[in-house]
Amino acid sequence: MKGDSNVAFESFQRDMKRPTSPIAQFETAVDAIITGDVATLERLLAKNRELIRMRSVRRHHSALLHYVAANGIEYFRQKTPRNAPDVARVLLRAGADVEAPADMYGGGSTTIGLVATSITPVVSGVLIPLLEVLLDAGAVIDKSGAASIANACLHNGRQEAAQFLAGRGAPLDLEGAAGIGRLDLVEHFFDDNGRVRAPATREQMADGFTWACEFGHSHVVEFLLDRGMDMTARVKHHGQTGLHWAAGGGHVETVRLLLQRGAPVDVIDDTWQGTPIQWAFFGLMNPTTPPVEPERYYSVMALLVAAGATVKPAWRANAREMGDDKLLAALGKR
């Protein structure tokens, strides 16, 4: 097998040295996609109409359109230019199949699913416009029997994409409805006695609780707690509690609610061995896209400290060294 790989790589290198070879043209087109070079891309597609149907020789076997997602492809090409929607339109006009699957993540990955769960379109500020282009071209988001694309977005921290796609017809189960904060839909998954109504499951309830905590949907969190959700349960992805997620996201009201309901403040997650206040500190020190206001983390930490969270002396010393008086106040001056 190793020998076969070496032979394939050597063949690839030979083809790349010949600018007129189909592989070299394909790779050049990919570079044009990730840099937003529309002129070069249009020239290549006009010169070789078969490029739009070609596949990468790499193990993900992506077509050109898949590259606009910058997800699951070679790492050095995971870039989304600000004109990515225009790039996608060029490819679609040239005949790209918007529903073509590629082989990353176990296979069957379509462009819209890859875009919806990717971080680079978020960073570039083109996530929703790019999704709109794909939907207008006929991308399917309501496949019968398929896992909800909205849930996949939530699993990857893409609440904005989940909410947008739900508004365009993506199906929602209990997990998805809770994750995007749709209490009106969540209510329909429970009977008059507060029990989960089939086909919804307790597992969906727990996962929905996870995302509701992560994204600060306090009204959904409260509803699920009232119907028996265990706030001490170890949830996705790292064996943490809902309080970890709420603190890590800087969601002040959700943290307040969980503390009022008796959530343990010093519980340690299974993976990173951190407490909720450490998750809040990590969130403060590692800005996300979109960013969270630092004041929210200060408020979260103050709530946790007031509830009895352990604060190590070194943390206060670090706050003093940083000259961060707000952090020092949140940790409680000693």
HELIX and SHEET records of a PDB file:
HELIX    1   1 LYS A    2  MET A   16  1                                  15    
HELIX    2   2 PRO A   22  THR A   35  1                                  14    
HELIX    3   3 VAL A   38  LYS A   47  1                                  10    
HELIX    4   4 ARG A   49  ARG A   53  5                                   5    
HELIX    5   5 LEU A   64  ALA A   69  5                                   6    
HELIX    6   6 TYR A   75  ARG A   77  5                                   3    
HELIX    7   7 ALA A   84  ARG A   93  1                                  10    
HELIX    8   8 MET A  104  GLY A  106  5                                   3    
HELIX    9   9 THR A  111  ALA A  116  1                                   6    
HELIX   10  10 THR A  120  SER A  124  1                                   5    
HELIX   11  11 LEU A  127  ASP A  136  1                                  10    
HELIX   12  12 ILE A  149  HIS A  155  1                                   7    
HELIX   13  13 GLN A  159  GLY A  167  1                                   9    
HELIX   14  14 LEU A  174  GLY A  179  1                                   6    
HELIX   15  15 LEU A  183  VAL A  186  1                                   4    
HELIX   16  16 GLU A  187  PHE A  189  5                                   3    
HELIX   17  17 ARG A  202  GLU A  214  1                                  13    
HELIX   18  18 SER A  218  ASP A  226  1                                   9    
HELIX   19  19 GLY A  242  GLY A  248  1                                   7    
HELIX   20  20 VAL A  252  GLN A  260  1                                   9    
HELIX   21  21 PRO A  276  MET A  285  1                                  10    
HELIX   22  22 PRO A  294  ALA A  306  1                                  13    
HELIX   23  23 PRO A  313  MET A  322  1                                  10    
HELIX   24  24 ASP A  325  LEU A  331  1                                   7    
END                                                                             
